[in-house]
Amino acid sequence: MVHMKVRGVALDQQMNPVVLLVDQAETMALPIWIGQAEATAIAMQLQGVKPPRPMTHDLLRSVLKSLSASVTRIVVTDVKDSTYFAEIHIATNGTPLVIDSRPSDAIALALRSEAPIFVTPQVAEQAITLKKPLDEEMEEFKKFLEKVKPSDFKGTVH
């Protein structure tokens, strides 16, 4: 598995939100199109914005905590017919559980839980190889997003 981190959330040319995962060395990037609510939840967490009331992912984290459970990691496991799949790995009283999830929800929960994010080698094959410093690549990626549409990718929808 490849250890990833969230680099940011952006909008494509059609104003669809995209979360950008990068590997730890920042040599590859994986864009995943997500819903607006999840994009907002991810962006708020990345920016350190605390809502006045708990958002859905905050609520889920609180429920897990009250049940003595914790998110140990999330894994983007597969892409089929333009849809990404993910799993949330949870430990409760020493018992591991794996829960099916959309990547966007899993990522939002991982950020709130400070849990690591992984992708399988199969999913990593969908990534873009970065050949320049990431900040320069990000500028080019933003320009790229202004022209691209989700159907241009094999796996595009959360």
C-alpha positions as CSV (number, residue, x, y, z in Angstrom):
1,M,0.0,0.0,0.0
2,V,1.0,3.6,-0.6
3,H,0.9,6.1,2.2
4,M,-0.8,9.3,1.1
5,K,-1.7,12.7,2.5
6,V,-4.3,15.3,1.5
7,R,-2.6,18.2,-0.4
8,G,-5.8,20.1,-0.9
9,V,-9.2,20.6,-2.4
10,A,-9.8,22.4,-5.8
11,L,-12.5,22.9,-8.3
12,D,-12.3,21.7,-11.9
13,Q,-13.5,23.7,-14.9
14,Q,-17.1,22.6,-14.3
15,M,-16.8,23.7,-10.6
16,N,-16.8,20.1,-9.4
17,P,-14.7,19.6,-6.2
18,V,-11.6,17.5,-6.4
19,V,-9.5,16.3,-3.4
20,L,-5.9,15.8,-4.3
21,L,-4.0,13.0,-2.5
22,V,-0.2,12.9,-2.8
23,D,2.3,10.3,-1.6
24,Q,4.6,11.1,1.3
25,A,7.5,11.9,-1.1
26,E,5.2,14.1,-3.2
27,T,6.2,12.3,-6.4
28,M,2.7,11.3,-7.4
29,A,-0.8,12.9,-7.1
30,L,-4.2,11.2,-7.2
31,P,-7.2,13.5,-7.9
32,I,-10.6,12.1,-6.7
33,W,-13.8,14.0,-7.6
34,I,-16.0,14.4,-4.5
35,G,-19.2,16.0,-3.5
36,Q,-19.5,19.6,-2.3
37,A,-20.4,18.7,1.3
38,E,-17.4,16.4,1.7
39,A,-15.1,19.0,-0.1
40,T,-16.3,21.6,2.5
41,A,-15.7,19.2,5.4
42,I,-12.2,18.4,4.1
43,A,-11.3,22.0,3.3
44,M,-12.5,23.2,6.7
45,Q,-10.4,20.6,8.5
46,L,-7.3,21.4,6.4
47,Q,-7.7,25.1,7.2
48,G,-8.3,24.4,10.9
49,V,-11.8,25.9,10.8
50,K,-14.0,24.8,13.7
51,P,-17.7,24.9,12.9
52,P,-20.0,26.2,15.7
53,R,-21.9,22.9,15.7
54,P,-20.5,19.4,14.7
55,M,-20.6,18.5,11.1
56,T,-21.4,14.9,10.1
57,H,-17.8,13.7,10.2
58,D,-17.2,15.4,13.5
59,L,-20.3,13.6,14.8
60,L,-19.1,10.2,13.6
61,R,-15.7,10.8,15.2
62,S,-17.5,11.7,18.5
63,V,-19.7,8.6,18.3
64,L,-16.7,6.4,17.7
65,K,-14.8,8.0,20.6
66,S,-17.8,7.5,23.0
67,L,-17.8,3.8,22.0
68,S,-14.1,3.5,22.8
69,A,-13.4,3.0,19.1
70,S,-10.8,4.8,16.9
71,V,-10.0,5.0,13.3
72,T,-6.7,3.3,12.7
73,R,-6.4,4.0,8.9
74,I,-8.4,4.5,5.8
75,V,-7.6,2.8,2.5
76,V,-8.8,3.7,-1.0
77,T,-9.1,0.2,-2.2
78,D,-10.3,0.1,-5.8
79,V,-11.7,2.0,-8.7
80,K,-14.4,0.4,-10.9
81,D,-16.5,2.0,-13.6
82,S,-15.3,5.5,-12.6
83,T,-16.1,5.0,-9.0
84,Y,-13.5,4.8,-6.2
85,F,-14.0,2.6,-3.2
86,A,-12.6,2.9,0.3
87,E,-12.5,1.3,3.7
88,I,-12.4,2.8,7.2
89,H,-10.4,0.6,9.5
90,I,-11.6,0.9,13.1
91,A,-10.3,-0.7,16.4
92,T,-12.8,-1.1,19.2
93,N,-11.7,-2.8,22.4
94,G,-8.9,-4.5,20.5
95,T,-11.3,-5.8,17.8
96,P,-10.5,-4.6,14.3
97,L,-13.5,-3.6,12.1
98,V,-13.5,-2.7,8.4
99,I,-16.3,-0.5,7.1
100,D,-17.1,0.2,3.4
101,S,-17.0,3.9,2.6
102,R,-16.8,6.5,-0.1
103,P,-13.3,7.9,-0.2
104,S,-14.5,11.4,0.4
105,D,-16.1,10.4,3.7
106,A,-13.2,8.2,4.7
107,I,-10.7,11.0,4.0
108,A,-12.8,13.6,6.0
109,L,-12.9,11.2,8.9
110,A,-9.2,10.3,8.7
111,L,-8.3,14.0,8.8
112,R,-10.5,14.5,12.0
113,S,-9.1,11.3,13.5
114,E,-5.5,12.0,12.5
115,A,-5.5,8.5,10.9
116,P,-3.2,7.6,8.0
117,I,-4.5,7.5,4.5
118,F,-3.4,4.7,2.1
119,V,-4.2,3.6,-1.4
120,T,-3.7,0.2,-2.9
121,P,-1.2,-0.4,-5.7
122,Q,-4.1,-0.7,-8.1
123,V,-5.4,2.7,-7.1
124,A,-1.9,4.2,-7.2
125,E,-1.7,3.3,-10.9
126,Q,-4.4,6.0,-11.5
127,A,-2.0,8.6,-10.0
128,I,-0.2,11.3,-11.9
129,T,3.6,11.3,-11.7
130,L,5.0,14.5,-10.5
131,K,8.3,15.5,-12.1
132,K,8.7,19.0,-10.7
133,P,8.6,20.5,-7.2
134,L,5.1,20.1,-5.9
135,D,4.3,23.8,-5.6
136,E,5.1,24.2,-9.3
137,E,3.1,21.1,-10.1
138,M,0.2,22.4,-8.1
139,E,0.1,25.6,-10.2
140,E,0.1,23.5,-13.4
141,F,-2.5,21.1,-11.8
142,K,-4.8,24.0,-11.1
143,K,-4.5,25.1,-14.7
144,F,-5.1,21.5,-15.8
145,L,-8.3,21.4,-13.6
146,E,-9.6,24.4,-15.4
147,K,-9.7,22.4,-18.6
148,V,-10.4,18.8,-17.5
149,K,-13.7,17.1,-16.9
150,P,-14.3,14.0,-14.7
151,S,-14.9,11.7,-17.7
152,D,-11.3,12.3,-18.8
153,F,-10.2,9.8,-16.1
154,K,-10.7,6.1,-15.6
155,G,-11.8,6.5,-12.0
156,T,-13.4,9.8,-11.3
157,V,-16.3,9.7,-8.9
158,H,-16.2,9.1,-5.2
